[in-house]
Amino acid sequence: MPRKSTLSKGLAVAFAILTVSAIGGMISMMIVFEIQSSNLTMTEFPTVPTTTLAPPPVMRLPRSLIPERYEILVHPQFYSRIVEEVNVTTPNQTLFFNGSSTVYFRCHQPTKHIFLHSFELSVLSLRVTDHDNNDRLRVLSHKQHDDESDFLEIELEENLKTDGNYSLSLSFEGEISEYLQAMYVSKYTETDLDFVNDTIQERFLVATNLEPTSARRLFPCFDEPDMKAVFQLTVIHRRGTVALSNTRQQSKQMSTISKEGMLILRSNAVTRDIVKYFLLAGSESIDDEWKYTKFFSTPKMSSYLLALTISEFTFTRSPENRVNIKTYARPEAIDAGYTQYAARITAKILEFYEEHFDLQYGMEDLDQIALPDLEPLAMENWGLITYQEGALLYEEGVSSWLHKEVITTIIAHELAHQWFGNQVTMKWWNEVWLNEGFATYMSYLAVDHAEPSFQIKEKMIMDDLHAAFEADALLTSHPLSAPPNDVQTTGDILGMFDAISYSKGAMVLRMLAEYVKDKAFDNGIRDYLKTHRGGNADQEELWVFIQNARNRESEPTVQKFMENWTTQIGFPVVTINTVSGSINQKHFLYNSSAVSNLLWNIPITYTTNISESNDFWLAERERDGMDELISKKGEWILVNINTTGYYRVNYNPENWDRLLWQLETNPSRIPLMNRAQLVDDAFNLARAKQVDVTLALKSTRFLHRETAYLPWESAIRNLEYFILMFDRSEVYGPMQLYLRHQVEELYNFFKNQTDNSIVPEDHSLQHNQITAIEVACSNELPDCVEMATKKFAEWMDRNDTNTIHTNLRSVIYCQAVAAGDKKEWEFAWEKFLSSTDTSEKDQLRKALSCTKKTWLLNRYLSYTLDPDKIRLMDVPSTVNLIAQNAAGQALAWNFIRAHWDYVSQGDAASLVMGVTRRFSTPFELQELIRFRDNTEMNGAYRATLQAIEQTQVNIQWVQENHDTVLQWFERETAHLQ
């Protein structure tokens, strides 16, 4: 069933009354646009047959009509504030919008049918105009297709003619969503500084989020990424609010009415009285309540990039820059300086991209806005980037120092989209990785440039590498470039926004840049961007530019090299035998019984402890007796230096032993990224039954001497799988004892700083200090538990005085609540409710999920159904945090099934994957299958298939490894008992 916002009966009545009086006026206000044809870049249209087209494909628009320009008027009917007055009836909030639009298009094949997209809109007053003959064409009928195509089909009396210029004008109305869809309402609180007691006032704003297929929920349109057009928007909104869109506001004197508009106005008696407001030069006002804002035309762009916000927000201006950059937020956040960091770093990153791409950002202005509610972390709308508050605001004295890394990374990702996605767009959603993979990869370079002191490029790469590996080791993965016919419905499209498109896409680009070298890679993408600017492209066109920039004839070509990496699922494991010198490749899958013949062209790099690095190609299934891979003097051989290749590596037992010995005796001889990757490879090879599970566990022995973050992060993330599989069994006791012993030295390394709420200067060590506390406390190291409970108790005693360092608050809050009882939980809950700081609320929201008391977790789950307690955008992550807790996993699974219609309004896919991570029994598998078969998946179908496959793997792995793992931990901890 379509997801709809719910309106009260009162609102429904108000909707009806306002519609009668207002919709007529809205129908034709669209014509106030002055056509700026001189600024348009027209598409070169393809040569097509002149015969009439057959009916369209089931889910894709026909190419008989191509849009060129939209003129849109939209009037959101809502109050930004509802002020209660004594002896006066206070109005209810209204949640609907109406408006009108005209789309100008060219006909490329004769047809009597106009197909475009519309979803959950009432459409009326259709008018089709032939601009070549200045005639109005008769509309016979229009209907909304009752299927997943979302087609609005309009039938005409006569054919539209090839090369003819036409327009479709119509009016529409719909509901402002309460569920973060399309145009939605967001509620927040604002401190009224005019009152001595800092009264909290309730405020509302409206925003849009249209990617990938929600533009059709805002107005009828050709809602496919290659149907690019120019958009000119006018917004009617209440006085006292500010409307923002992709482009800057036109000057007051530029509001005129076109000849086409005057004809429509004269034919519509309802709207005559309002014309005067648009004829008054220099006036933006309509009456005492309403005003309008008219925006300049956008560049030619895809419909999903259109954006609108209406709020009472104010802004911070970035330092002097060629582009006018403004960062908007709640007024009190602006006054407190919370946008200062984002404003400064945005200018720095934008300048970097302009220089790196040798191509200017495509507009004169760049607005970005911190929204209280937004389903994704951020959205790259061209000229108006929207962010969740926590992704943009840095709250001095409250936010973790490390939160600057998060903000910089997200801004870098969204700004990269201004080129990859906005200026050059994939042709269809089956190659969304050309947007997301590039933005992810480019963010490594931009963050490293903007904040070199962070030194987090390696961390970012390893995070994405491991996320990609985990998702791509399942048969239910998908290629980076999927067949277009496999991606048709909105659900199919949403399924493409995952770790494959983002993280694998970035890793494959990194591997390609290493192969062709950075200079050729950079020159290739510059030429690609300049050539396709304003248009659409596919990956084959990208390979041509990079190959040309490479200017070499050696094999394989870029096209040949990349083909299997992007059109096949998965990745290889390369197996080296240092005794025989053999090397072979195999598709890496967690399901060891699966059969696959997939092969790749693999760039092999290697080094030893007695020689320099070298490289060669592995293009066949196997190569025997390679002399350079034979260990002649007992040296270890290490393959895939700095993990530049997207593949895992396995070795013969002798080489594994030498590498693990090196880790335990002098780990610095092995590059940092490879220290982390050796651990990751060992654990995942064990999950796939390609090495013995004890080998993986042995790879953690060196940790008691390791202080670097990446190896610890890799080990703890992989051991988390063991915890998920065994924390409800007798394995967990000796496992905890082992981890407690391994982390003790690391915890003591930071102990003096931690006890005194001090953090290291080095960013990597700041991360590892948090790791030390988390691992030590969760495995019940007495010193750690005492430290966390003491610091939290001091805060409870002092109430408003919190001496815990901002870097350490999240982990200490969590561990103190875990060790505590009702008193600690309710204190954290009250602080969560009363705090107006986004960072503090996020840290407390996580901490509340850490309690071991099931009744408190159950209460917390119930709170997620109340948006006044837990915002809808935070519901999936909150439920996943509870499911991560062994005490809350079963509660969370039962909860999402009972309340799926509500909780799945957010990120439904992540919800399924998060709540089912512990599943490892046949009973849980059957429940998951029943859930898939009996539930409307809301974009989570692919994720559910992946969860089913992972559960099947888990069942087999636990059955085969339980006893071995138990015995290993018992042996390792026998002397510690």
N, C-alpha and C positions, 0 to 999 in steps of 0.2 A: 504493500500500500504506500502511496505517496506520503511523505512526511509533511504535516501541516502544523502551523502554529494554532493554538487554541484560543479562541476569543470568548469572553463572557457574553451572555445574552444582551447585556447593556451595550457592550461594544458592537455587537451585531446590529442592534437597532441604530446606534450612532452611525455605523457604516452605511446603513440604508438611507438614512436621512441626509447625511453629507453627500452621498453619491448623487441623489436627485438634484441637490443644489449646486454641486461643484463639478461633477464629471463633465457636464456640458462645457463648462469653462475650460477644463483641462484638455478637452479633445483637441482644440485647435490652437492652443497657445504655442504649440510646437512651431508655428509658422513665424514666430518672432525672430527666427534665425536669419541673419544676413549671410547669404552663401559666399564663402570665401574661396571661390574656385581657383583663384590665382595661386593659392598656397597648396593645392592638391598635387600629389604625385600619382599619376594614373598608372594602372597596371597594364602591362603588355599582355594581351589576352591570347590564349592558344588558338591555333587553327583547329576547328572542329567541324564535323559533318553538319550539313544543313537539314538533315532529316529530323523529324520529331522524335524526341527521346522516349524510350520506354519508361514505365513507372520506375521510381527511384529504387535503389537498393534498400534493403529492409531498414538499415540503421544510418545510412549516410545520405546527405543531401545530393541531389543531382547537380551537375555543373552547367545546367542550361541558363541559370541566372547567376551573375556575379555582382555582389554589392560593391559600391564605390564610396558611399557616404551615408551616415546616419545623422539626422537632426532629432534630438530627443528632448522632451520636456518631462520632468518627473516631479511629482509633488508628494513627498512623504508627509502623512498626516499624523504627527505625533507631537507631544509636548516635551521640551527639554527639561522643564521643571513644572511641577504642579504645586502651586502655592495655595495653602488652605487659608481662607479668609473667614472671619467671624460673620455669621448671619448671611453668608453667601454660599450658594451651592458650588462645591468644588468640582471641576470637570474630571471625568475619568480619562485615563490614558487612552489614546486612540492608536491603533496599530494597523493602518492600511495605507496604501499609496495608490495614486492614479497618475495618469499622464498620457502623452501622445508621442508618436514618433513618425518620421518619414524616412524611409530608406530608398536611396537612389541606386538603381542597378542597371546593368546592361544585359541584354539578352544575347545568348550565344547559340541557342538552338530554339527553333520555334516550339512554343508550348502554350497550352491554355491553363497550365497549372503552376502556381507559385507555391513552392515548398520552403518553409523556414521553421525555426524552432520556437516553441512556446510551451511553458510548463506552469501549471497552477495560476494562470492569468485569465481573466475575463477580457475578451477582445471584442470590440465593436467599432462601428462607424468606419468600415474599410473603404478606401478610395484608391483606385489605381489610375495613374495618369501617364499618357503617352506624351513625352516632352518633345519629341520630334514634330508632332502634329498638333500639339497643345490640345489634346482630346482627353476626355475622361472615358475610361473603359468600363463596361458593365461587369460587375461581380455577380456571378450566379449563386455561389454558395461558399461557405468556409466551414471547415470542420477540424476538430482536434483529434488526432489519431490516438486511439486508446491502447497504446503499447509503449515499449521502451524507447521508441524513436523520438518521442516528444514533437512530432511533426504537426505544424499548423498548415493545412492544405487549403489553398484558395483557388476556386475554379472560375475562369473567365469565360465570357461569351465568345470571344474570338482569340486567335493565336497572337501571342507576342512575337515580333518579327526579329530575325537575326540582325545583330548590330543596332537594334533599337535601344533608345534610352527611356527608361520608365522610372516611376516611383510608386511606392506603396505607403499610404498614410493610414494610420489607425489610432484608436485610443485604447487604453488598457487600464486595468485595475487589479490589484493583488494585495495580499497580506504582508505586512512587515513581520518577519519571522522572529520568534522568541528562541529559536534553536540554532543560531549562528549560521544560517543558510541565506545565500543571496543577499538581499537587503534585510538586515536584522537590527533589533533594538538591543542596546546594552545599558545596564543600570549600574551606577556607581555612587559613591558618597563623596561629598566635598565639604571641607571645613569652611565654615563661614567666619572669616576673620573679622567681620564687622561686629561680631558679638564677643563680649568679654569671655564667655565660657566656651568659645570655639564650637558653636553649634554645628552638628553634622547635618548637612542637607542632602536630600536625594536628588540625583540628576540622571538624565537619560540622554543618550546619543543614538544616532543611526549610522551604520556603516555597511559596506558591501564586501563580500568575498565571493568572487565569481569563478575562480579556477576549480575544476576544469570546465564544468558544463552548467554553470548557474547564471550566466548572462541571460539565458532564456527564461529565467524566473523573474528577471527585472523588466525586460521588454522583449517582444518578439524580434528575433534576429537570426541571421545565418551564423549559428554558434559552432563553427568549426575553425581550427587554428589557421588554416590556409585561406579562409574567406576574409582576408584582411580588408579593412576599410578605414576611412576617416570618421571620427566621432565628434559631434558638436553637441554639448550638453548644456541645458538650462535647468536650474533647480529652483523650485519655489519652497521657501523655508521660513520659519518663524523669525521675526525680528529678534535680535539678541543672540542669534546663533550664527556660526560661520560654516559655510559650505566649502568643501575642498574637493577637487577632482584632479584628473591627470594633468591639466594645464592651468595656467593662471587665469584669473578673472579678467574679462574684458572691461575696458573703461566704460563708464556710465553712458557716454555719448554714442557708443557703438551699437546700442540696442535699437534695431530698425526692423521693419516688417517687409518681407519679400513680396513680390507681385503674386506669387502662388499663395502666400499666406493671406493676403487681402481678399482673394477670391473665396477662400474657405471661410474667413470671418464673416463675410457678407451673407454667406449661405447659412450661417448658424446664429439664429436670433439670441440664443442663450448667452453668447459670449460678447455681444456687441458692447455692453456696458464696461467691459474690462479693458477694451482696446486702448482707452485713454491713458492707462498706466504705462503702456509701452510707447505711446506717442509723445509723452512728456520727456523731452531731452534732459539727460542728466539725472533721471530719477530711477532708483532701484526699488522703490516702494510700490506695493500694490494697495495696501490699506494699513490701518493701524496695527494689524497683527502679522501680515505677511510681507515678505520681500522676495526678490528673485536675484539669482546670481547666474550670469551667463559666462561660460568658459570658452576660451579660444579652441579652435579645432585641434584635435590630436594629430600626430603623425599617423600614417597608415599602420594599423595594428590589429591584432586578434581581439575578438570580443571579450575573451576572459580577462584581459588586462584593464578593462574599464573599471573605474573606481569612484566612489563617492563617500564622503563622511559629512555629517551635519552635527555640530557639537558647540559647546561653549569653551572649547580649548583655546589656549594661548600658545605662543611658540618662542623658541630660542633660535636666533640666527647663527649660522656657522661663521667661522672666520672668513675673511675676504677670499673669494673664489670666483672663477669665471662663471660658475653656476650659482644661482641664488638658492641656498640650502636653508630650509627651515625645519625644525623639529618640534612637533606639536605634542602636548600632553595636558593632563589636568592642570588647571592654574596653580594649585598649590605645589605640584611637582615641578613646574617651571620655576616658581618662586624659590623653592628649596634648592634649585640648581641640579636636579636629578637628570636633566637632559644635556648638561654641559659636556660630559664625556662623549656621548653619542654624537653630538653636534661637531665636536672637534675631530673625532676619528673618522666620521663620514667624509668630511672634506679631504682628509689625507688619503683615504682609500679611493675616492672618486678620481683624484688627481693621478694616483698610481695606475688605475685602469686606463685612463685616457692616454697616458704615456705608453703603457705596456701594449695596448691594442693599436696605438697610433690612429685612434678614431675617437672623436669627441662624443661625449654623452649626448643623446639625441634631443634634449630639450634645454630651455633656458633656466628652468626651475626644477628643483627636487624637493618635494615635501615628504616628510616621514612622520608618522603619528603613532603614539603609544596607546593602544586601545585596551580598556579593561577586559574586553572579551574578543577573542579571535580564535577560530578552530586550529589553524596551523600556527606555528611559532611566528611566522611572518609571511607576507605575500608581496611579490615584486611588482605590483601594478606600476606601469610606466609613469613616473612623475609623482606618484603618491604611494609610497611603500607603507604598508600597514604592519604593525608589530604587536605582539602581546607585550604588556607593560614590562614584564620581567625580562624580555629580550632586548629592551631599549633603555630602560632606566637604571642608572647606577646611583645608589643612595649612599652617599658618604656616611660612614659610621654605622651603617646597617648592612650593606651588601658585602659579601665576601670579596677580598681583593681579587680572587680568582674569577669573580663574576665579570670582570673586564674582558677576560678571554672569551667568555660566552657572547657578550655583546659584540665584540669586534668580529668574531667568527660569523655571527648571524648577519651583521651589516655587510660584511665582505661577500657573503653568499648572495644576498639580495641585490647588491650593487652589480655583481657580476652578471646577474640576469638582465640588467639594463642593456647589455650587449647580447648575451646568449639567452634568447627567449623573447626579448622585446624587440630588438633591432633585427635579429635573425631568429626565426622561429622554426621548429620542426614542422614538417608537413602534416603529420598526424600524431596522435597520442601514443602510437606504438613505438615511437622514438623519443619519448619525453626525456630519455637520458641525455640527449643533446642539449637540453636545458639544464637538467639537474646535475648530471655528472660533471659538466663543464663548470657550473657555478660552484660545486663542491671542490673541484680540483683548483680552480683559480683562487678560491679563498685561502688555500695554503700559502700561495705566493703573496697575496694581499696582506694577510695577517702578519706574516713574517716581515713584510716591509713596514707596515704601520706600527707594529709593536715588537721590534727585534729583541727587546729585553725579555719578552715572554719565552722565547726559544721553545715554542710549542709545535713547530712544523712537524717534527717526528711523531709527537703525540697525536696530532690530528690525523696523520697518515695511518698510524697503527689502529686508531679507533675505527676508521673507515674500512681498512683492510680486514679486520676481524669481523666487523658487522657484515661485510659482503661475503666473506668466507662462510659464515654460519648460515646465511640465507641461501647461498648458492650450492650448498652441499646436499640439497634435497631435490628429488625428482620433480617436485611441484614448483621448482624455481621457474623463471622465464628468461628468455634471451633479452639482452639489452635492446636489440632491434627485433621485436616480435613481428610475425606476419600481420599485416593490417587487418585481415579478416578475423584475427584472434582478439582484436581490441575494438569492440563495436559499441557496447552499451556503456552507460555511465558507470556501472559496477565494474566492467572490464577496465575502464580508464582509470578509476580510482585504484585498482589493483596494481597499476604500473608505478604508482608513487610509493616506492619501497626502497629497501637497502640495495636492491639490484640497480635501479636507475640512479640513485644518489651515490652510493659508496662504491659499488663495482664499477660504475661509469667513471668515477674519479680514478680508481686504481688502474683501469685499462688505459686511460689517457696518460697517467703517469708512466706506465710501462712504454707507451708509444713515444712519449717525449724522451725517455731514456734511449730508445732505439734509434730515433732519427736525430737525436741531440736537440737541446733546448732551442738553439738558434733557428734551425729549420722548422721546428714545431711552432715557435712563435711567429715566424714569418708566414707560415702556412695559414695559421688561424687569422692573422691580420688580413691576408688576401681574401680569405673566405668571408670574413665579416664585411669587408668593403664591397665585395662583389654582390653579396646577397642582402645587403642592408635594405631594410624595408620589405623583405620578402621571406620566403620559406625555403628550406633546404633539407636534404636528407644526408645520412652519413656518407653515402658514396661520393657526394659532391665534396664533402670535407676531406676525404682521403685523397682526392685528386689534388687539392691545393697543397696539402702537406707533402705529397709525393713530389710535386713540382718544385716546392721550396727545398726539398732535400737534394734535388739535382744530382742524383746518383742512380746508376743502373743496376746496382747490386740487388740480389734477391735476398729475402722476398720483398716485393713492393709493399708499400703501405696497405694497399687494397688487399693483397693476398695475406699479409701478416694479420690484419685486423678482422678478416672475414669470420673466422671461427670463434674469435673472442666475443664478437657482438651478435652473431646469428645463432649460436648454440647456447644451451644452458650450461652452467657449471664451469669447472676449471680442472686442470690436471694435478695429479700428484706425480712428481718426478722421483724415481727411485734410483739411487746410486749404489753400486757395489764397489767398494774401494779395494777389494781383493782381485776381482776379475776385470775391473774397469768398465763394466757394462752400465748402461743407462737406458731407462725406458720410462714411458709415460702411461698414465691410466686416468680415466675420469674419476675424480674423487667424490664419493658418495657415502653418507652415513649408513645407508642401507647396503650392507656388505653383500647381500644376495642379489642385488640389482645387476643387470648386464648392460653394459654400454660400450659402444665402439667409437665414441667421439675422440677426435685427436685435434691437436693444436700445433701451430708453429711457435716454438718456445725459445725465447732468448735465455741462454744459460750463462750465468756468471758464477765464478768460483774463486776461492783462494784457499791457502793452507797456512799452517803455522810456520812454514819455512820458505814460502814463496810468495810472489806478488799475485795480484788478481789477474784473471783472464776470462775469455768468453768464447762461446760458439753457439750454433743453432742446433736444436733438436727438432727435426721435422718428421722423422719416422717414428714408428712404434718403439724401436729399440736400436741401440748401437752397441756392439760388443768390443771388448778389448781396447778401450780408449786409454792409451798410455798415460795421459795427463790426469786421469781419474784413479789411477792405481797408487795406493799408499805404499811407497817403496822403503821408507825409513821410519815407519810407524807414526807418520804425521797424520793429523786429522785434516779432512777436506770439508770445506764449508761451501755450500751452493746457495745461490740467490743472495748475493751481497746486498745488504740494506733493504732486502725484500722489494727490489724494484720490479720483479716479475710477479704476476698474479698467479702463483702456483705454490703448492706445498712441496716439501722435500722429505723423502724418507731415505734412510741409509741402512747398510748392513750393520749387524749388532756391534762389530768391532769399532766402526767409525762412531756410532752412537756413544759407545763407552768412552772413547777418547774425547769427544765433545763435552760430555757430561763431566768428565774428569777436569777438563779445562775450566768449566763453569765453577766447579767447587774449589779449585786451587788458585786460579788467577783469571777471573771472568773478563777483566778488561782487555785480554788478548782477542776477544771476540767483539765485533762491533755491537754497539748498544741495541740497535734495532734487531739484530740477529739473536742477541741473548733473549729478547722477548719472543722472537719468532720460533726459536728452538723449543721453548716451552709450549707455545701455542701449537706447533706442528705435532709435538709428541702427544699432547692430550687429544688432539683431534684425530690423529692416526689411531690412537687407542679406541676412540669412540667408533671409528670405522673398522675396527678389528684388524688393522694392518700392522700394528705392533702390540706387544703385550702391555696390559694396563700398568704393570709395575714399572715399565720404562717411563711412562708419563709421570708417575708419582716420584720416581727418582730424580726427575728433572727439577723438582722443587727443593732438593736438599741444599742447594747452594744459597738459598734465599737468606739463611741466617747470617750470611756475610754481605749481603747485597743491600745497598742503600739507594740505588737508582730507581726511579719510578717505573719506567717501562717494563722491566722484568717482573717487578712485583705486581703491576697491574695485570699483566698477561697471566701470571700464575693464579692470582686471586679470581680473575674472571673465569678461568678454566676450572678451578677447584669449586667454583659456584655450581657448576654442573653436577659435581659429586655431592655437594650439599643438597641440591634440589632432589637428586635421586635417592639420597640415603638419610636425610635428616629426620625421617620418621621410622628409622630402623636402628638396630644395635651397632651399625657402623659409625653412627654419628659421635658417640662418646670418644673412642680412640682417635677419630678424625679431629675433633675439637682439641684434644690433648696435643696432637701433633702440631696443629696450626698455632696453638698457644705457645708452644716451645719455639717454633720457627720465627714467630713475629716478635718475640720478647726482646731480642737484641735491637731490632729496628725501633721498637717502642722506646727502649731506653736511650737510643740515639737521639730521639727528640724529647725525652722526658723533661729535662729542665725547662726547655722552651714551652712545652705544653702546659706544665704545671703553673708557669707564670704568664700564660696567655700571650706568648710570643710566637711568631712564626719566622721561618728562615727568609732571607732575601731572595734566594733562588726559587723561581716559580716551580720548577720540577720537584724540588724538595718540599715546597708547600703542598703539592699534590700528595707526595708520599707521607707527609706528616698525617694527613687525613686518613690515608690508607692504613697507617700504623695504628691509629686510634680505632678505626672501624674494625679491623681484624682482631686486635687485642681485646677490645671490649666485647665484641660479639662472641668471642671464644673464651670469655670469662677470665681474662688475666686480671687478678685482683687489683693491682695498682691502677689499671685503666678504669675498671668499674668504679673504684673508689673516687678517682679523679672526676669522672663524669657526673656521678651522683652528688659529689660535694659542690662542684661548680653550679649545677642546676639548683641545688638547695639554697645556695647563697643568693641566686637570682630570685628564687621564690621568697626568701626572707626579706630581701631588699625591694622586691616587687619592681619598681621602675628603674633600678640601677642594675644594668647587666654588664658585668666585667669580662664576659667570655669574648675572646677575639672573634671578629666577624668571620674570619676564615674557618673557625672551628665550631661555630654555632650549630650548623646543620648536623654534624656527626655527634656532637655532645648532647644536643637536644634528643636525638634519636636514642642514643645509648642510655641516657638517664631515664627516659620514658620506658624503655624496655626493661630496665632494672627496677623501675618503680611500680606504683599501684595507682589507684583511682585518683589520689591527690595530685600526683605529678601530671597525669593525663588531663585532668580537668583544668589545672593551671595552664597547661599548654593550649588547651582549647579556648579558654577565656582570652589568652594573649592573642591567639589567632583571630578571634572575633573582633577584638578591640584595636588591633594594629591597622594602621593605614599605609604601612610600608610594604610594598610588593615583595621585596626580598625576604623580609621577616615572615610574612605570611607563607611564602613558599617553603621556607625552612621548617616552620611549625607544622605545616600541612604534611610534610614528609614525616616529621617526628611522631605525629599522632598515629601513624600506621605501625609504629615500632613496638607498641605494647604487646605483651604476651597474654593479656586478658582477652579471651574470646568475646566476652559480653561487651567490652569496650569497643572492640573491633566491629562487632555487630551494630552497635550504636553509631559508630563512625560511618559504616556503610549506609545506614538509613539517612544520615545527614546528606549524603551525596544526591539524594532525590529532591533536596530543597535548594534551589539556586540562590536563596538568600544566605545559605550557609556555605555551600560549595558551588562555585561557578560551574556551569555546564562544560566549559572548555577544560576544566580541571578534573572532571569526573573520571575519564579513562585512566589518567595517570594516578589518581588517588586510589581507584580500585586496584590497579596494578601494583601499587605500593603495598596495599593490604595483602594481596595475593602473594607477594614476595615473602611475606612473613609466614612461616610454617603454621602458625596459629590461625592465620586468616585465609589460607588458600581455599579450603573447602567452603568457607563462608562466602568468599568472593565468587566462586564458581556458581553456587546456588543463587547468589544475588543477581548476577548478570542475566541468568536465564529467566529469573522472575521479573526483571525490569528491563528487558532487552530493548523495548521500543524507546525508552527514555535514554538509557546509557549509551546506546549505539548512535545517538545523534552526533557524538564527537568522533574520535578516531576509533571506529569499530574494529578495524584490523588489528591495531596494537592491543586493544582490549582482549581479543581472542588469544593472540599470541602470548600476552602477559599472564593471563589467568590460567592457561593450560601448561605452563612451563614445567610444572612438577608431575604432570601426568605420566605414569609409568606402570599402570596395571590394566589388564583386559577390561575390567569394569569401567575405568575412566575412559578408555577408548570407546566402548559402546555408548557411553553417555555423550561423548563428543560427536559421534556419528549421528546419534538421534537428534542432537542439537542442530547439526548441519541440515538434516533432512526435514526438520519441522519448524525452521526459523527463517524469516526474511532477513537475509544476510547484511543488507545495507552497506554494500561495498567491502564486506569482510569474507567473501566466498573463497578467494584465493588463500587468504590467511588461514581460514578454517581447514582447507585441504592441507596446507603446510603443517598445521598443528596436528592433524590426524597422522600424517606421515612421521612427524617427529615423535609422537606418542608411540607409534609402532616400533620405531628404532629404540626408544627408551625401554620399552618392555623387554625386548630381546637383550639389550645391553645389560640391564640390571640382572636379569636371570643368569647371564653368563659371567658376570664380574663381581657379583655380591660377595661371594666367599673369598675370592682372591684379594679384593680391596680390604675386606675386614682383616684378613690375616696380615697384610702388609702394614696397615696402621698399627695393629697390635704388636708386631715385631719392632717397628720403629719407636714405639713408645714404652716398650717393656721396662726400660731403665728409668722411666719417668714416673712410674706408678707409685 
